[in-house]
């Protein structure tokens, strides 16, 4: 998919949603109203689950201590992980934001998936801006997570 956005086969659209102005070259879906977590997940193409699957080589032998992460909806392999890796589903990753948004302290702004879905993200706009050198700057929270074993959940 262009610009590394995942192409969601179920919706036939890039896995990206945003509130308001078009971003990411106009790809994905755009809405005019605030998003709920459920809407962000569905419209952003993030309503898939990931499982760890044993890796088999020729002859049926498995590779001890290593697994492939696989999307359950389309069977795409997202990465190779160790047995210590714990899958955090997209819905679980977004619960952090729910506690803020449910209190009307932030508004979901964008959500999407990159590559085959191995990287996911969501942003929330905070209610207050800050001044930096006399210029007003909008505040956002960004949550990213990886299903490929290369990155943990990060919030900034």
C-alpha positions as CSV (number, residue, x, y, z in Angstrom):
1,X,0.0,0.0,0.0
2,X,1.2,3.5,-0.8
3,X,2.8,5.4,2.1
4,X,3.1,2.2,4.1
5,X,-0.6,2.2,5.2
6,X,-2.1,-1.3,5.4
7,X,-4.7,-2.0,2.8
8,X,-7.7,-3.6,4.6
9,X,-9.1,-6.3,2.3
10,X,-12.3,-6.4,4.3
11,X,-13.1,-2.7,3.7
12,X,-11.3,-2.3,0.5
13,X,-9.6,0.9,1.9
14,X,-6.4,1.9,3.6
15,X,-6.3,1.2,7.3
16,X,-6.5,4.8,8.5
17,X,-9.1,7.1,9.9
18,X,-8.9,10.8,10.9
19,X,-11.2,13.4,12.3
20,X,-11.4,16.7,10.3
21,X,-8.7,17.7,7.8
22,X,-7.4,15.2,5.4
23,X,-4.0,13.8,6.2
24,X,-1.7,11.1,4.9
25,X,-2.3,12.2,1.3
26,X,-6.1,11.9,1.6
27,X,-5.9,8.1,2.0
28,X,-8.3,6.3,4.4
29,X,-11.5,7.5,5.9
30,X,-12.4,10.9,7.3
31,X,-15.1,11.8,9.7
32,X,-16.3,15.2,11.1
33,X,-17.3,14.1,14.6
34,X,-15.3,12.8,17.5
35,X,-14.5,9.1,17.4
36,X,-15.2,6.5,20.1
37,X,-12.5,3.8,20.6
38,X,-14.8,1.3,18.9
39,X,-15.2,3.6,15.9
40,X,-11.5,4.3,15.7
41,X,-10.7,0.6,15.7
42,X,-13.4,-0.2,13.0
43,X,-12.9,2.7,10.7
44,X,-9.1,2.6,11.1
45,X,-9.0,-1.0,10.0
46,X,-7.7,-2.2,13.3
47,X,-10.5,-4.7,14.1
48,X,-8.3,-7.8,13.7
49,X,-6.6,-10.1,16.2
50,X,-3.2,-11.5,16.3
51,X,-2.1,-15.0,17.4
52,X,1.3,-16.7,18.0
53,X,1.7,-19.7,15.7
54,X,4.5,-22.4,15.9
55,X,7.0,-22.2,13.1
56,X,7.4,-25.4,11.2
57,X,10.2,-26.2,8.8
58,X,10.3,-28.9,6.1
59,X,9.5,-32.2,7.5
60,X,7.1,-30.7,10.1
61,X,9.7,-30.0,12.8
62,X,9.1,-26.8,14.9
63,X,11.6,-24.2,15.8
64,X,11.8,-24.3,19.6
65,X,11.3,-21.0,21.4
66,X,10.1,-19.0,18.3
67,X,6.7,-18.2,16.9
68,X,5.2,-16.3,14.0
69,X,2.7,-13.6,14.8
70,X,-0.3,-14.0,12.4
71,X,-3.4,-12.0,11.8
72,X,-6.5,-14.1,12.3
73,X,-8.5,-12.4,9.6
74,X,-6.3,-12.8,6.6
75,X,-3.4,-15.1,7.9
76,X,-0.7,-12.5,7.1
77,X,2.5,-13.2,9.1
78,X,3.5,-10.0,10.9
79,X,6.8,-11.1,12.5
80,X,8.9,-13.7,14.3
81,X,8.9,-13.5,18.1
82,X,10.3,-15.5,21.0
83,X,8.3,-17.5,23.4
84,X,8.5,-14.6,25.9
85,X,6.6,-12.3,23.6
86,X,3.0,-11.6,24.7
87,X,0.4,-10.5,22.1
88,X,-1.5,-7.4,23.1
89,X,-4.6,-7.1,20.9
90,X,-5.4,-3.7,19.3
91,X,-8.5,-3.4,21.5
92,X,-6.4,-4.0,24.6
93,X,-3.8,-1.5,23.6
94,X,-6.4,1.2,23.2
95,X,-7.9,0.8,26.7
96,X,-5.2,3.2,28.0
97,X,-6.8,6.0,25.9
98,X,-10.3,5.0,27.0
99,X,-9.7,6.2,30.6
100,X,-8.7,9.6,29.3
101,X,-11.2,10.0,26.5
102,X,-14.1,8.7,28.6
103,X,-13.5,11.7,30.9
104,X,-13.8,14.1,28.0
105,X,-10.1,15.0,28.5
106,X,-9.1,14.0,25.0
107,X,-10.6,13.3,21.6
108,X,-9.5,10.4,19.3
109,X,-8.0,12.0,16.3
110,X,-6.4,9.4,14.1
111,X,-5.9,5.6,14.1
112,X,-4.3,3.2,11.6
113,X,-2.1,0.3,10.7
114,X,1.2,0.2,8.8
115,X,2.6,-2.5,6.6
116,X,0.6,-5.7,6.9
117,X,-0.7,-4.5,10.3
118,X,2.5,-5.2,12.2
119,X,2.5,-1.6,13.5
120,X,-0.6,0.2,14.8
121,X,-1.2,3.7,16.1
122,X,-3.8,6.0,17.6
123,X,-3.6,9.6,18.5
124,X,-5.8,11.7,20.9
125,X,-5.9,15.4,21.0
126,X,-5.7,16.8,24.5
127,X,-8.0,19.7,25.5
128,X,-5.3,22.3,26.3
129,X,-2.6,23.7,24.0
130,X,0.7,25.1,25.2
131,X,2.7,28.1,24.2
132,X,6.2,27.5,22.9
133,X,8.2,30.7,22.1
134,X,5.0,32.6,21.8
135,X,3.3,30.2,19.5
136,X,0.3,28.1,20.3
137,X,1.1,24.3,20.0
138,X,-1.6,21.6,20.1
139,X,-1.1,18.7,22.5
140,X,-1.5,15.1,21.4
141,X,-1.0,11.7,22.8
142,X,0.4,9.0,20.5
143,X,0.1,5.3,21.2
144,X,2.0,2.8,19.0
145,X,2.3,-0.9,19.3
146,X,4.0,-3.6,17.2
147,X,2.9,-7.1,16.4
148,X,6.3,-8.0,14.9
149,X,8.3,-8.3,18.1
150,X,10.4,-5.3,17.3
151,X,8.7,-2.7,19.5
152,X,6.6,-2.6,22.7
153,X,3.6,-0.5,23.4
154,X,4.8,3.1,23.6
155,X,2.9,6.3,24.6
156,X,4.2,9.8,24.1
